[in-house]
């Protein structure tokens, strides 16, 4: 359970950082080799708000496992003032999916980020992001189908592949360019 909480929180923070919606976590989580991709499409973490610093826009969250993390909410969080100590926040992370594989240096599809805010009575919203990276193939699982990849900085990541035909001709050790999507939904109760 702690590993899935860290994966979801790390995914939430990474996705938030890239679109400037959430910003920093005060506790560092060491990068690890990603778990093999399974058929599971989402991971969910629920935490309770323990403290709010309105001046710095810091929100301290405590997970069901007792882990405490502080995130900083950027000005894009338009309903920040509606958050209250004791509120329950649910993060639902949809695992990244590769939808394009090409040779390094190819013209990638345009990057994109979409933010959808809920007009409901409580704060909620969704962020979806498309990103391209040049990577080395470490493993291929044709059954899922999925890839385990390594970036130039040594970080590793695993993704499902949307179209199995994209794996044709790809081998372990190949340097490729992948375009993938990630999505995060957040709701407050």
N, C-alpha and C positions, 0 to 999 in steps of 0.2 A: 504494500500500500504506500509506504513512504517513497518508493521509487516512482510510482505513478504520479504521486503528488508533485514530486520534484520535476518530472518530465512535463506535466501540465503547467506548473508554475514557470518553468524555464521557457516553455513554448509561449505562454502568455506574455511573459516579459520580453522575449525576443521579438515577438510579433508587435507588441506595443511599442517597443523601442524604435522599430523601423518605421512606424507610422506616427511616431511622436504622440501617442495617446497615453501610454503608461510610460514610466521612465526607468526607474532604478529599483533594484532590490537590495536591501542592506546586507543580507546574508549571501555570501558567494556559494554557488553550487559548482563543484568541479565537473568539467566535461567528462563524459564517459563514452565508451563505445556504445552506439545505439543498439537497442534490442532488435532482433529480427522483426520485420513487419509482419503482422498477422492479419486476419480478416477483419479485426475490430476497426471500426472507422472513427470512433471518437473516444475521448477520455474526459471525465468530468471530475472537478474538484469543488468542494463546497467549503467555505471558510466563514468565520464570523468576524465582523469588524470589532476590534478591541479598542482602538483609539483613532482619532482623527485630528490632525493639525491643520486647521483651515488656512493658516498663514503660509505654510510650506506646501500645502496640498498633499501631505503624507497620510496614508491610510495603513494602519497596522492590522493585519489579518492573522487569525489563528485557525489552523486547519483541524479537522477531526482527530488527527494523530498528535495534536499538541504543538506542531511546528508553527513558529511565529515568523512572519515576513512583513516587511514594510515596503509599500510601493508608492511612488510619487505620481500623481495624476496631473497631466498637462492641462492647459487651458481648453483643449479640445473636449474634455469631459465637461459638457455644458451643464449637467445636472448635479455637479459635485456637492452643492449646498444641500441637496436632499438626502445625502448619506448620513446615517445615524449610527452611533455605537450600539451594538447588538444586532444590527442588520445582518442578514445572511447573504453572502455573495457567492454565486455559482459561476464558475468558469467552465465552458465546454470547448475543448480544443478538437478540431477536426484535423486528423493527421494530414500531413502534406502529401500531395499526389503529383507525380511527374506526368505532364501531358505532352512534353516535347523533348526529343533527344536529337542532337545534331553534332557535327564535327566542331571542335574548338575554333573560335573566330567567326562562326556563322552569324548572320544577322538574327538576333533573337527576337521573339515577339515583344511588343512593347511591355514594359513593366506596368503594373497597375495596383492600385489599392482602392478598395471600396469600403465605405463606412456607412452603416445603416443604424440610425438611432430609433429607439422605440418611442412612440408618442403616448405610451401607457401611463398609468398613475405612479409607477416606480421606475427608476433609472434602469435602462437595459439597452443593449445594442450588439452589433456584430461587425467584425472587421475581417475582410478577406484580402489577401495579398498575393501577387504573382511576382516571382523572382527568377533570375537566370544565374547559373554558376557554372564555371569550368571545373571539372572534377575528374578523379580517377576511379574507375570501377573496381571495387573490392570483392563484391559478391553479387550473384544474380540468382533469384529464385523465380523460375518460370511458372511454378504452380500458383503463386499468390496473384499476379506477378509483382516482383519488387526488385529494387537495387539497393545495395549498400555502397556508399560513395565516400571519397575522401577529398576535402578541399586542399588547396595549396598550403594553407596554414596548418594542416594536419588534423583538423577537426573532421569527425566522421558523422554521417547521417544516413538514415534509411528511409526509403520512400516506396509507396505503391506506385505502379505504372498504370496510367489510365488505359492505354491501348497496348495490349500485349505485342502487337505487330511492331511497336517501337523498339522492342528488344532484339529484333532480327539483326544479326550481324554484330551485335555488341558482345564483347568478351571481357572477362576479368583482366584487368591491367590496361584496358583502353582508356584514353583521355577523351572525354566527351563534354558537351555542353548540355545541361539539362535546364528546363524551365518547369517550375513547380508552383503549386498554389498551397496556401495555408489559410485556415479560417479559425476565428475565436469568437465565441458568443459569451456575453457577460450579462447576468441579470441580478437584481437586488430585490430581496424580499424582507 
